[in-house]
Amino acid sequence: MTRQWVVNASPLIVLTKINQVHLLSELCDEVVIPSGVVQEICIAPDNDPAKLWILSEGTSYIREVKQVDPVIAAWGLGLGESHVLTWIYKNLGYEAILDDACGGLRLRAAKTAALALEIPVRGTLGVILLAKREGKVEAAKPIFEQLIQVGFRISTQVLESALRLVDE
């Protein structure tokens, strides 16, 4: 089965901060970063790790989204989330990579919209868990700890549940 991901800004930001962004391309057959996500990331200072990555190694993953689909626009999401969901809505077979934990209510709305539209969703923790299951990383716990150190917000309960999924 082909694994195709459309990645939002928050997973890119935290994964570049901990030098694990390479996992995206190692774990799936196709990575797409919509133009609206790039616009959001490029607002950051010039020394931001996500901005540096997207303007160098990440350029090959960028895809243009010319217009947000009206079905997605009705949800009132931000530009990046709207582009992620529009890409998948128009190109079936992709999975959204986005996080609730980093973006508050707006991203919870994005996840709710995705689920209502039957768009599959995985978060950063899910990417790390998959990397552990597929042998791309030795352990998930140290990576989770790095995520927390760079500002990724997650409850202890969710973190412990995630670690149990990979026997850590």
Secondary structure per residue as TSV (DSSP state, phi and psi in degrees):
chain	resnum	aa	ss	phi	psi
A	1	M	-	360.0	134.8
A	2	T	-	-79.7	133.6
A	3	R	-	-107.8	119.7
A	4	Q	E	-127.5	125.4
A	5	W	E	-118.6	140.9
A	6	V	E	-114.4	118.0
A	7	V	E	-105.3	132.1
A	8	N	-	-85.8	173.1
A	9	A	H	-64.7	-45.5
A	10	S	H	-60.6	-44.4
A	11	P	H	-62.6	-38.5
A	12	L	H	-62.2	-42.9
A	13	I	H	-62.1	-50.5
A	14	V	H	-72.2	-36.4
A	15	L	H	-68.3	-34.7
A	16	T	H	-70.8	-36.0
A	17	K	H	-61.9	-30.4
A	18	I	T	-107.4	15.0
A	19	N	T	57.2	40.8
A	20	Q	-	-122.2	11.8
A	21	V	T	-62.9	-24.6
A	22	H	H	-59.7	-23.8
A	23	L	H	-61.0	-30.7
A	24	L	H	-58.1	-52.0
A	25	S	H	-75.5	-23.8
A	26	E	H	-75.8	-25.5
A	27	L	H	-98.0	-12.2
A	28	C	-	-137.6	165.0
A	29	D	S	-80.7	-29.1
A	30	E	E	-145.8	129.4
A	31	V	E	-110.5	130.7
A	32	V	E	-121.6	131.5
A	33	I	E	-120.6	106.7
A	34	P	E	-65.5	152.7
A	35	S	H	-56.6	-34.0
A	36	G	H	-66.1	-33.2
A	37	V	H	-67.2	-42.1
A	38	V	H	-60.7	-43.8
A	39	Q	H	-59.2	-42.6
A	40	E	H	-64.6	-42.9
A	41	I	H	-67.4	-37.8
A	42	C	T	-75.4	-2.4
A	43	I	T	-72.3	-23.0
A	44	A	S	-64.8	163.6
A	45	P	-	-59.5	158.5
A	46	D	T	-61.0	-23.9
A	47	N	T	-93.8	6.8
A	48	D	-	-67.0	130.6
A	49	P	H	-58.4	-39.8
A	50	A	H	-67.5	-41.2
A	51	K	H	-64.7	-44.3
A	52	L	H	-60.5	-42.0
A	53	W	H	-67.8	-45.8
A	54	I	H	-65.2	-30.8
A	55	L	T	-87.0	-2.9
A	56	S	T	-122.1	-96.3
A	57	E	G	-60.7	-31.5
A	58	G	G	-77.0	-11.0
A	59	T	G	-60.1	-31.3
A	60	S	G	-69.5	-14.5
A	61	Y	G	-95.4	-7.7
A	62	I	E	-75.3	132.3
A	63	R	E	-128.9	138.9
A	64	E	-	-76.7	131.2
A	65	V	-	-115.2	109.9
A	66	K	-	-75.6	-35.5
A	67	Q	S	-150.1	138.3
A	68	V	-	-71.4	130.6
A	69	D	-	-60.1	138.3
A	70	P	H	-56.3	-33.8
A	71	V	H	-63.2	-39.0
A	72	I	H	-76.1	-41.8
A	73	A	H	-57.3	-32.4
A	74	A	T	-61.7	-19.6
A	75	W	T	-81.8	-12.4
A	76	G	-	65.6	37.7
A	77	L	-	-86.6	171.7
A	78	G	-	-71.0	169.8
A	79	L	H	-60.1	-48.1
A	80	G	H	-61.3	-49.9
A	81	E	H	-61.9	-40.7
A	82	S	H	-63.2	-39.6
A	83	H	H	-69.4	-39.7
A	84	V	H	-59.5	-51.0
A	85	L	H	-69.3	-36.2
A	86	T	H	-62.1	-45.1
A	87	W	H	-56.4	-47.5
A	88	I	H	-70.9	-37.9
A	89	Y	H	-61.0	-34.3
A	90	K	H	-94.1	-12.9
A	91	N	S	-132.0	85.0
A	92	L	T	-60.6	152.3
A	93	G	T	101.6	-2.9
A	94	Y	-	-97.5	159.1
A	95	E	E	-120.0	138.4
A	96	A	E	-82.8	134.1
A	97	I	E	-109.5	105.1
A	98	L	-	-150.2	160.0
A	99	D	-	-120.3	140.8
A	100	D	S	-78.6	-40.2
A	101	A	T	-61.0	-34.4
A	102	C	T	-87.4	-26.7
A	103	G	T	-111.6	2.3
A	104	G	T	67.3	-145.0
A	105	L	H	-60.8	-38.0
A	106	R	H	-61.4	-43.4
A	107	L	H	-76.3	-29.0
A	108	R	H	-62.4	-37.6
A	109	A	H	-64.6	-38.2
A	110	A	H	-64.1	-42.2
A	111	K	H	-66.7	-40.7
A	112	T	H	-61.4	-44.2
A	113	A	H	-61.4	-45.4
A	114	A	H	-59.9	-45.7
A	115	L	H	-65.0	-39.7
A	116	A	H	-64.1	-32.9
A	117	L	T	-91.9	7.0
A	118	E	T	59.6	38.0
A	119	I	-	-95.6	122.5
A	120	P	-	-66.2	144.1
A	121	V	E	-131.4	140.1
A	122	R	E	-137.1	143.9
A	123	G	-	-102.4	-178.9
A	124	T	H	-58.8	-42.9
A	125	L	H	-59.8	-40.2
A	126	G	H	-63.1	-35.7
A	127	V	H	-65.1	-44.3
A	128	I	H	-65.6	-42.1
A	129	L	H	-62.0	-41.2
A	130	L	H	-63.8	-40.2
A	131	A	H	-60.9	-39.7
A	132	K	H	-66.3	-47.3
A	133	R	H	-60.1	-35.3
A	134	E	T	-94.2	7.7
A	135	G	T	75.5	18.3
A	136	K	S	-81.2	-23.8
A	137	V	S	-132.6	150.7
A	138	E	S	-74.6	-37.7
A	139	A	-	-147.6	145.1
A	140	A	S	-84.7	-35.6
A	141	K	H	-55.8	-47.4
A	142	P	H	-62.1	-33.4
A	143	I	H	-71.0	-41.0
A	144	F	H	-59.2	-41.3
A	145	E	H	-63.7	-39.0
A	146	Q	H	-63.4	-41.7
A	147	L	H	-57.7	-45.1
A	148	I	H	-62.7	-40.4
A	149	Q	H	-62.5	-28.3
A	150	V	T	-96.5	12.3
A	151	G	T	102.6	4.6
A	152	F	-	-70.4	123.9
A	153	R	-	-97.3	127.0
A	154	I	-	-154.1	142.3
A	155	S	-	-73.3	152.1
A	156	T	H	-58.3	-39.5
A	157	Q	H	-62.5	-45.3
A	158	V	H	-66.0	-41.4
A	159	L	H	-61.0	-46.9
A	160	E	H	-63.8	-40.7
A	161	S	H	-62.8	-42.1
A	162	A	H	-62.9	-42.7
A	163	L	H	-65.3	-35.2
A	164	R	H	-63.1	-32.0
A	165	L	H	-61.4	-25.3
A	166	V	T	-116.5	24.3
A	167	D	T	56.6	42.0
A	168	E	-	-115.9	360.0
